[in-house]
Amino acid sequence: MDKLDAAFRFQQDALSLRTQRQSVIASNIAHADTPGYKARDFDFASTLAQSVERGQRSEGTSLSTTSVRHLPGQAPTSTGHELDYRIPLQSSIDGNTVEMDTERVAFADNTVHYEAGLTVMSSKIKTMLAAIQS
């Protein structure tokens, strides 16, 4: 079971971070007209590298059971990534740093990478099912 978990851990971490990044970018887009709002984002590659490194070093918090019939479990470690402020290419009078073109490109790019990650996961699952059935 541990080998199966390890086989999917990287993709799981990547998809989780892609989901979080999509949320941050969507928040930027939602606040495009809010005076003084500062656009945020995080470096996906370095955050994923930290997540993978942390996953190999520490498994998270063990969950306690109150009955022998309960299944043991692990609580995931927190992502711990830090949001950075985007530096605008063009300043605005109201102090808002959201640039819709930049946000749209980041949103579309993140979506494509998320869907590619899902395709890879699906392919791995289909390969494992084929191996089990033969």
LINKASUL-V302418 format. One line per field, one symbol per residue. psi: psi as a letter, one per 30 degrees, with the letter a starting at -180 (. if undefined). burial: + if it has 16 or more other ideal C-beta (glycine too) atoms within 10 Angstrom, else -. A space follows every 10 residues. Layout:
# LINKASUL-V302418
psi=???
burial=???
This chain:
# LINKASUL-V302418
psi=eeeeeeefee eeeeeeeeee eeeeeeeeef gfgjkfkkkl lljeeeeeee eeeeefekfa kkklkfkffk kllkkllleg kkklkkjkfk lleggkgkje eeeeeeeeee eeeeeeeeee eeeeeeeeee eef.
burial=---------- -++++-++-+ ++-++--+-- +-----+-++ ++-+--++-+ +--++----- ---------- ---------- +----+---- -----++++- -++--++--+ --++--+--- ---------- ----
